[in-house]
């Protein structure tokens, strides 16, 4: 007894397995992480080292270069970008997705531990674990009405109670704060008073540096052991009483020459939110984070803080932009399209069958197949995102195909007089080979994508796994569940023989394929036209669809010499005043909220529209009115991306490398002008700006005069630090936090006062600072950047709306020689990760497509046992490509649609679909030739007559399942619209012409002619 007979006689096993699979599918669905898109960006490991008050050049030479020298040997690093700022250095290591991150982290930590001769007052490097480098959310802490305390005074509260709680949330990679000024323990000495009392500045520094707590071990006294500890008096009031020297029997205390206080230092950054001073909190997400679950935890933590300690201090945290709203809208949009597509497909089935029983039987396969696919997603560690759901929507029509073919086969046998049980068994056996072949070909198309570990295929793996699993499940449902349902709910159907005969009338096909000349003409036209269409009508290449949110992002550069207080008064507050009527609803377009975050040399601004339809008007307002009119400033304004990246998915970066790059401002300006001319309307951002110079006082010491003072050079270095932001002498711990302890001088806030500072030698001789050193004014860059261990300037390009990313990258490559000619001789141009990834992704996808076609050819040849038949099946692939390209061009008439990576994957998917119709026709033809002994021509036309109805039904249900994704506009529709257009267009075109191409190929090549008696045996063996 065959397995099909056992299934009919004992249906309990199949039913129980089906229920278990559906239950596990529901469990998997509820536990899948949810995000907008799969991770496509390479993970980045950041190393941050702080060295207080050091210039970018000192950071570069004393920290970054030493770290780079050791890190360069670590395998798996794709790009190393180092940036030296004032007081800190950052190294960003971009690694591939196939790299073991734990091993990489261990290697980086090991290398950093081997860095020698680090500056004594530099902090140890902090390695920030792998982050997707994407913002999770931007929030702001602001004061409530009636709170007059300066917002910067809440720095300690933020560090202890807010930042620590947010960083402990799973999925949050880090929290970046924009706080005006850091707290410092300052010892301020008046050099005039010190000199008058005969105390040199190096002596004060030495005394205070060594004034700290120590523990010298233990002392055993009888039966007790005491800890021996020397405790210094570190409280400000106690330290003021520290005796520095004795003069004429009287102590000279620290308070006699200066003051001790805990206060805020210079502002390193600040932020405002809706016109009020605020502390900015930028949360970045971990690469594998469940975005919605993470945001839910973040919001819960924020609500807890707002209702607790923040409320007690009259503070509140508010969101600038909530990405969960966008994600939920996009997922709801796709989910509704899935339901709508299923309803449309079911309505189509009812129209064909005109009875509810067969419609119900086929409809049952949809939820079973789709729900089981979530089990595979869970097992492979995938996520639930818009791409996954687009695959589910696509599969909703596809999973009906096998059930339709089985149901049609059973109905045909019933009409020929078979009993219901016999029809259910033999109906499956007759189409088993065709079902297996069509299912395997569909799955094979997705295998290279699902199994490839490259970064670009990460975007499609979720879709591939979901569709492949659903199709495999639909095969088992068609074989084991559909016959059971037919036996249970189906009633014998009496077809009108005249109507059936009319449906099998193929006179039109006979007329257009009768002669060999007609057959060759059709084959030539249908195989050559795809090449012509591809070469002339293929849309331009792009990376990913734009993922824009209802906000405008702006970046404003201002002179590096301007201090932040000046920027606040002359730029930030006037901008806030300009925005006030739009925020209050008194002017259009209405602004929901906005923020401005300021750091040295750069200002970022985010403005959110009250109504998303007014986003373009808001962009025009920001660029033409809000950010314009300020002297010596440059503003870049663009619609914000949901990824939090400047320019979103439509931007790319390339680097200009040269050891003399900082002297090539004119050359870089020429490069920018070339790009502007080649791409009118493009936004081009240069980092670091070679025109952003910061005034610098360069001190050159006279060593002979220094020796007259009896000072060592290191002592003079310490004094110079005291005359600036302060000489670091240790840390002060108040029981909760550590702050820097700094020794500073008073009244040295100008070059003239600096020159007149008295310096006392050890022999009592006194000189002025200008006697010992020469002070000259010069300029230095605000920051220094290195890419792969060479100095570099990075240009980030956002192409205009009418130019795709691929076209923009091509323009840069065309200008390469001209750009190099404008730069120093040692210059090189290095394309950034996004630009390289675009070309690499396309090449990889083409390779995967070729691999999939080869695998498809071999598997079909094995199943159909004919290389000739497999070759015919493969020749149908171009049919789908024509329809996909034509519909993309039609779509471009109404809205912009480029050939992005998701659209390219649509062509790969199409390959597994259009061959199914050919396989069904070939299997039917083979049955007639081998089992029934028909002539070739009659077998061809009978195969078309027998299979045209299930082909028509299955193809149309697949098309209708995808139609809502193509036609329904809304949040996130741009993500999957191109893919839907390719699949719908390709399947439609293939449906129209596969009934001509396959018969022509069969009539020309005549496969299986002369073979007899093997098919029936083979079908029974498989079943």
Secondary structure, 3 states (H helix, E strand, C coil): CCHHHHHHHCCHHHHHHHHHHHHHHHHHHHHCEECCCCCCCCCEEEEEEEECCCCHHHHHHHHHHHHHHHHCCCCCEEEEEEEEECCEEEEEEEECCCCCHHHHHHHHHHHHHCCCCCCCCECCCEEEEEECCCEEEEEEEEECCCCCCCHHHHHHHHHHHHHHHHHCCCCEEEEEEECCEEEEEEEEECHHHHHHCCCCHHHHHHHHHCCCCEEEEEEEECCEEEEEEECCCCCHHHHCCCEEEEECCEEEEHHHHEEEEEEEEEECEEEEECCEEEEEEEEEECCCCCHHHHHHHHHHHHHHHHHCHHHHCCEEEEEEECHHHHHHHHHHHHHHHHHHHHHHHHHHHHHHHCCHHHHHHHHHHHHHHHHHHHHHHHHCCCEECHHHHHHHHHHHHHCHHHHHHHHHHHHHHHHCCCCHHHHHHHHHHHHHHHHHHHHHHHHHHHHHHHHCCCCCCHHHHHHHHHHHHHHHHHHHHHHHHHHHHHHHHCCCCCCCHHHHHHHCCCHHHHHHCCCHHHHHHHHHHHHHHHHHHHHHHCCCECCCCCCEEEEEEEEEECCCCCCHHHHHHHHHHHHHHHHHHHHCCCCCCCEEEEEEEEECCEEEEEEEECCHHHHHHHHHHHHHHHCCCCCCCEEEEEEEECCCCCCHHHEEEEEEECCCHHHCHHHHHHHHHHHHHHCCCCEEEEECCCCCEEEEEEEEECHHHHHHHCCCHHHHHHHHHHHCCCEEEEEEECCCCEEEEEEEECCCCCHHHHHCCEEECCCCCEEEHHHHEEEEEEEEECCEEEECCEEEEEEEEECCCCCCHHHHHHHHHHCHHHHHHCCCCCCEEEECHHHHHHHHHHHHHHHHHHHHHHHHHHHHHHHHCCHHHHHHHHHCHHHHHHHHHHHHHHHHHHCCCCECHHHHHHHHHHHHHHHHHHHHHHHHHHHHHHHCCCCHHHHHHHHHHHHHHHHHHHHHHHHHHHHHHHHCCCCCHHHHHHHHHHHHHHHHHHHHHHHHHHHHHHHHHCCCCCCCCCHHHHHHHHC
